[in-house]
Amino acid sequence: MDPYKASYGVEDPEYAVTQLAQTTMRSELGKLSLDKVFRERESLNANIVDAINQAADCWGIRCLRYEIKDIHVPPRVKESMQMQVEAERRKRATVLESEGTRESAINVAEGKKQAQILASEAEKAEQINQAAGEASAVLAKAKAKAEAIRILAAALTQHNGDAAASLTVAEQYVSAFSKLAKDSNTVLLPSNPGDVTSMVAQAMGVYGALTKAPVPGAQNSVTSRNNRDGSTDASLEELDRVKLS
């Protein structure tokens, strides 16, 4: 760029620029780690060009371009670099595998959590439905039993109602007596198991005692009770005839 400076500022400009380029390259390479040298080749070229131009300005020389053709390292260093690269690859593979395992475990845990939540909600809904069904069943049974009691009470107030009740008690007695010793080896027998009439009379006596009430019009109650007793006697006589037959 300046013949005067190139002639009087330096003895051999070409040699001087070559030496300056080599020393500058060693200085720039010393600033980088070995594994970054191959990746930073373009920045190395630019830095070396700037350093040469700053130092060779007084020589009347200007460097337009500097290119590193190839970098040779000792075999052991090269092997170490390859091992380092392989180690980095294995490290990344291990990290990726661990990340995948962690994500998988998180997904499995979230799935189990959601499954438990849904199962608990389903169990809760099932218990609520079951409780509602049981409550409805109890209420329906209570209503049915109340209706049955009402119908039975209305039937007992009709003509020959006590006789029908006596016949029902006698039938239940015979049915219960026939099931003795079926479910257990222990059997409790009454003193007179064949006397159905006395058992029916005793049951009807309990029923009559429970239906007594101290209300006005006791004479009507007595008359009604006498009628019941008469019908009861008639029913007992009928049961005796059935038993004898």
C-alpha positions as CSV (number, residue, x, y, z in Angstrom):
1,M,0.0,0.0,0.0
2,D,3.0,2.3,0.7
3,P,6.3,1.5,-1.3
4,Y,8.3,3.9,0.9
5,K,7.4,2.2,4.2
6,A,7.8,-1.2,2.5
7,S,11.3,-0.3,1.4
8,Y,12.6,1.6,4.5
9,G,10.3,0.4,7.3
10,V,11.2,-3.3,7.1
11,E,14.1,-5.3,5.6
12,D,12.0,-8.2,4.2
13,P,8.2,-7.4,4.2
14,E,7.1,-10.9,3.0
15,Y,9.1,-12.7,5.6
16,A,8.0,-10.2,8.3
17,V,4.3,-10.7,7.5
18,T,4.7,-14.5,7.5
19,Q,6.4,-14.5,10.9
20,L,3.7,-12.1,12.2
21,A,0.9,-14.3,10.9
22,Q,2.4,-17.4,12.6
23,T,2.9,-15.7,16.0
24,T,-0.6,-14.1,15.8
25,M,-2.1,-17.5,14.9
26,R,-0.3,-19.1,17.9
27,S,-1.6,-16.4,20.2
28,E,-5.2,-16.7,18.9
29,L,-5.1,-20.5,19.2
30,G,-3.9,-20.2,22.8
31,K,-7.1,-18.3,23.7
32,L,-9.3,-21.2,22.7
33,S,-9.7,-24.8,23.9
34,L,-8.7,-27.5,21.5
35,D,-12.3,-28.7,20.9
36,K,-13.3,-25.2,19.8
37,V,-10.5,-24.6,17.4
38,F,-12.2,-26.5,14.6
39,R,-15.5,-24.7,15.1
40,E,-13.9,-21.2,15.4
41,R,-11.9,-21.3,12.2
42,E,-13.6,-18.3,10.6
43,S,-13.3,-16.1,13.7
44,L,-9.6,-17.1,13.9
45,N,-9.1,-16.0,10.3
46,A,-10.7,-12.6,11.0
47,N,-8.8,-12.0,14.2
48,I,-5.5,-12.9,12.6
49,V,-6.2,-10.4,9.7
50,D,-6.9,-7.6,12.1
51,A,-3.8,-8.3,14.2
52,I,-1.6,-8.4,11.0
53,N,-3.0,-5.1,9.7
54,Q,-2.5,-3.3,13.0
55,A,1.2,-4.5,13.3
56,A,2.1,-4.1,9.6
57,D,0.7,-0.6,9.1
58,C,4.1,0.9,9.6
59,W,5.5,-1.4,6.9
60,G,3.1,-0.1,4.3
61,I,1.5,-3.5,3.9
62,R,-2.2,-4.5,4.3
63,C,-3.4,-8.1,4.6
64,L,-6.7,-8.7,2.7
65,R,-7.3,-12.3,3.6
66,Y,-5.9,-15.1,5.8
67,E,-7.1,-18.7,5.6
68,I,-6.1,-21.6,7.9
69,K,-5.9,-24.6,5.5
70,D,-5.7,-27.4,8.0
71,I,-4.9,-28.1,11.6
72,H,-2.9,-31.1,12.6
73,V,-2.7,-32.4,16.1
74,P,-0.7,-35.2,17.7
75,P,-2.2,-38.7,17.5
76,R,-2.7,-39.0,21.3
77,V,-4.4,-35.6,21.4
78,K,-6.6,-36.7,18.4
79,E,-7.5,-39.9,20.3
80,S,-8.3,-37.9,23.4
81,M,-10.5,-35.6,21.4
82,Q,-12.4,-38.5,19.8
83,M,-12.9,-40.0,23.3
84,Q,-14.1,-36.7,24.5
85,V,-16.6,-36.5,21.6
86,E,-17.8,-40.0,22.3
87,A,-18.1,-39.2,26.0
88,E,-20.2,-36.1,25.2
89,R,-22.4,-38.2,22.9
90,R,-22.9,-40.8,25.6
91,K,-23.6,-38.1,28.1
92,R,-26.3,-36.6,25.9
93,A,-27.8,-40.0,25.2
94,T,-27.9,-40.7,28.9
95,V,-29.4,-37.4,29.7
96,L,-32.0,-37.8,27.0
97,E,-32.8,-41.4,28.3
98,S,-33.1,-40.1,31.9
99,E,-35.4,-37.3,30.7
100,G,-37.5,-39.8,28.9
101,T,-37.7,-42.1,31.9
102,R,-38.6,-39.1,34.1
103,E,-41.3,-38.0,31.7
104,S,-42.6,-41.6,31.5
105,A,-42.7,-41.9,35.3
106,I,-44.5,-38.6,35.6
107,N,-47.1,-39.6,33.0
108,V,-47.6,-43.0,34.7
109,A,-48.0,-41.3,38.1
110,E,-50.5,-38.8,36.7
111,G,-52.4,-41.6,35.1
112,K,-52.6,-43.5,38.4
113,K,-53.6,-40.4,40.2
114,Q,-56.4,-39.7,37.7
115,A,-57.5,-43.3,37.8
116,Q,-57.7,-43.3,41.6
117,I,-59.7,-40.0,41.6
118,L,-62.1,-41.4,39.0
119,A,-62.4,-44.7,41.0
120,S,-63.1,-42.9,44.2
121,E,-65.7,-40.7,42.6
122,A,-67.3,-43.7,41.0
123,E,-67.3,-45.5,44.4
124,K,-68.8,-42.4,46.0
125,A,-71.5,-42.2,43.4
126,E,-72.2,-45.9,43.8
127,Q,-72.5,-45.6,47.5
128,I,-74.8,-42.6,47.2
129,N,-77.0,-44.5,44.7
130,Q,-77.0,-47.6,46.9
131,A,-77.9,-45.6,49.9
132,A,-80.7,-43.8,48.0
133,G,-81.9,-47.2,46.7
134,E,-81.9,-48.7,50.2
135,A,-83.7,-45.7,51.6
136,S,-86.3,-45.9,48.9
137,A,-86.7,-49.7,49.5
138,V,-87.1,-49.1,53.3
139,L,-89.6,-46.4,52.6
140,A,-91.5,-48.6,50.2
141,K,-91.5,-51.5,52.6
142,A,-92.7,-49.2,55.4
143,K,-95.5,-47.9,53.2
144,A,-96.4,-51.4,52.1
145,K,-96.4,-52.7,55.7
146,A,-98.5,-49.7,56.8
147,E,-101.0,-50.4,54.0
148,A,-101.0,-54.1,55.0
149,I,-101.7,-53.2,58.6
150,R,-104.4,-50.8,57.6
151,I,-106.1,-53.4,55.4
152,L,-105.7,-56.1,58.2
153,A,-107.2,-53.8,60.7
154,A,-110.1,-53.0,58.4
155,A,-110.6,-56.8,57.8
156,L,-110.5,-57.6,61.5
157,T,-113.4,-55.1,62.2
158,Q,-115.6,-56.9,59.7
159,H,-117.9,-59.9,60.4
160,N,-116.0,-63.1,61.3
161,G,-112.7,-61.2,61.3
162,D,-111.5,-62.8,64.5
163,A,-112.2,-66.2,63.1
164,A,-110.1,-65.5,60.1
165,A,-107.3,-64.2,62.3
166,S,-107.5,-67.4,64.4
167,L,-107.3,-69.5,61.3
168,T,-104.2,-67.6,60.1
169,V,-102.5,-68.0,63.4
170,A,-103.2,-71.7,63.4
171,E,-101.8,-72.1,59.9
172,Q,-98.6,-70.2,60.9
173,Y,-98.3,-72.4,64.0
174,V,-98.5,-75.6,62.0
175,S,-96.1,-74.3,59.3
176,A,-93.5,-73.2,62.0
177,F,-93.9,-76.5,63.8
178,S,-93.2,-78.4,60.6
179,K,-89.9,-76.6,60.2
180,L,-88.5,-77.6,63.6
181,A,-85.0,-79.2,63.6
182,K,-84.4,-78.3,60.0
183,D,-81.8,-75.5,60.6
184,S,-80.4,-76.6,64.0
185,N,-80.0,-79.7,66.1
186,T,-81.4,-77.8,69.1
187,V,-85.2,-78.0,69.3
188,L,-87.5,-76.2,71.7
189,L,-90.9,-77.9,71.9
190,P,-94.0,-76.6,73.8
191,S,-95.5,-78.8,76.5
192,N,-98.4,-79.7,74.3
193,P,-97.3,-79.4,70.7
194,G,-100.4,-81.1,69.4
195,D,-102.9,-78.8,71.0
196,V,-103.3,-76.2,68.3
197,T,-106.5,-74.8,69.8
198,S,-104.9,-73.8,73.1
199,M,-102.0,-72.0,71.3
200,V,-104.5,-70.2,69.1
201,A,-106.6,-69.3,72.1
202,Q,-103.5,-68.0,73.9
203,A,-102.5,-65.9,70.9
204,M,-106.0,-64.5,70.5
205,G,-106.1,-63.7,74.2
206,V,-102.8,-61.7,73.8
207,Y,-104.3,-60.0,70.8
208,G,-107.5,-59.2,72.7
209,A,-105.5,-57.8,75.7
210,L,-103.5,-55.6,73.4
211,T,-106.6,-54.2,71.7
212,K,-108.3,-53.2,74.9
213,A,-108.5,-49.4,75.4
214,P,-110.1,-47.5,78.3
215,V,-112.4,-45.3,76.2
216,P,-116.1,-44.2,76.7
217,G,-118.7,-46.7,75.7
218,A,-117.2,-49.6,77.5
219,Q,-120.5,-51.5,77.3
220,N,-120.1,-51.6,73.5
221,S,-116.6,-52.8,73.9
222,V,-117.7,-55.6,76.2
223,T,-120.5,-56.6,73.8
224,S,-118.0,-56.6,70.9
225,R,-115.6,-58.6,72.9
226,N,-118.3,-61.1,73.8
227,N,-119.1,-61.4,70.1
228,R,-115.4,-61.9,69.4
229,D,-115.2,-64.6,72.1
230,G,-118.2,-66.3,70.5
231,S,-116.7,-66.2,67.1
232,T,-113.4,-67.4,68.5
233,D,-115.1,-70.4,70.1
234,A,-116.7,-71.2,66.8
235,S,-113.4,-71.0,65.0
236,L,-111.8,-73.2,67.6
237,E,-114.5,-75.8,67.2
238,E,-113.9,-75.6,63.4
239,L,-110.2,-76.2,64.0
240,D,-111.0,-79.2,66.3
241,R,-113.1,-80.7,63.5
242,V,-110.3,-80.1,61.0
243,K,-107.7,-81.7,63.3
244,L,-109.9,-84.7,63.9
245,S,-110.6,-85.2,60.3
